[in-house]
Amino acid sequence: MARYTWLAIAALVMFSPLGTASAQQQPIPSPFPDLLKGTPQEEAACAPDSSRFCKRFEPDALQVLGCLQQNRSRISQSCQRVLRNRGV
């Protein structure tokens, strides 16, 4: 789950703006999978927020990140810090 959260953060930076996706749509594979890995601390910081607010979008990394951004005022300070530090 934390892996998907980090994937979402990195993918939005690379593929903004977000589009809408249906429940049946497959996640977009990243051409740079190594760039989508956060540190364990970064993943841990956003995992609870991803699970709480964005679980329905997993494993679509772009949708999860969009969800985290839409809920920015409601997510934890630690996850907000990760988003800021990553330029999202």
GIVENDA-V979782 format. One record per residue. N is the residue number from 1. RES is the residue in one letter. OMEGA is omega in whole degrees, -180 to 180 (none if undefined). Layout:
n:N res:RES omega:OMEGA
n:N res:RES omega:OMEGA
This chain:
n:1 res:M omega:179
n:2 res:A omega:179
n:3 res:R omega:-180
n:4 res:Y omega:178
n:5 res:T omega:-180
n:6 res:W omega:177
n:7 res:L omega:-180
n:8 res:A omega:-179
n:9 res:I omega:-178
n:10 res:A omega:-177
n:11 res:A omega:-179
n:12 res:L omega:178
n:13 res:V omega:-176
n:14 res:M omega:-171
n:15 res:F omega:178
n:16 res:S omega:0
n:17 res:P omega:-179
n:18 res:L omega:172
n:19 res:G omega:176
n:20 res:T omega:-179
n:21 res:A omega:176
n:22 res:S omega:-179
n:23 res:A omega:-179
n:24 res:Q omega:-176
n:25 res:Q omega:179
n:26 res:Q omega:178
n:27 res:P omega:179
n:28 res:I omega:179
n:29 res:P omega:-180
n:30 res:S omega:175
n:31 res:P omega:-178
n:32 res:F omega:-173
n:33 res:P omega:-179
n:34 res:D omega:179
n:35 res:L omega:-176
n:36 res:L omega:-179
n:37 res:K omega:174
n:38 res:G omega:175
n:39 res:T omega:176
n:40 res:P omega:179
n:41 res:Q omega:179
n:42 res:E omega:179
n:43 res:E omega:180
n:44 res:A omega:-179
n:45 res:A omega:-176
n:46 res:C omega:-177
n:47 res:A omega:-180
n:48 res:P omega:179
n:49 res:D omega:178
n:50 res:S omega:-180
n:51 res:S omega:-177
n:52 res:R omega:-172
n:53 res:F omega:-166
n:54 res:C omega:-176
n:55 res:K omega:-178
n:56 res:R omega:-179
n:57 res:F omega:-180
n:58 res:E omega:9
n:59 res:P omega:-178
n:60 res:D omega:-174
n:61 res:A omega:-180
n:62 res:L omega:179
n:63 res:Q omega:178
n:64 res:V omega:180
n:65 res:L omega:176
n:66 res:G omega:178
n:67 res:C omega:178
n:68 res:L omega:179
n:69 res:Q omega:179
n:70 res:Q omega:-180
n:71 res:N omega:-175
n:72 res:R omega:-178
n:73 res:S omega:-178
n:74 res:R omega:-178
n:75 res:I omega:-177
n:76 res:S omega:177
n:77 res:Q omega:-179
n:78 res:S omega:178
n:79 res:C omega:175
n:80 res:Q omega:179
n:81 res:R omega:178
n:82 res:V omega:179
n:83 res:L omega:179
n:84 res:R omega:-178
n:85 res:N omega:180
n:86 res:R omega:176
n:87 res:G omega:-179
n:88 res:V omega:none
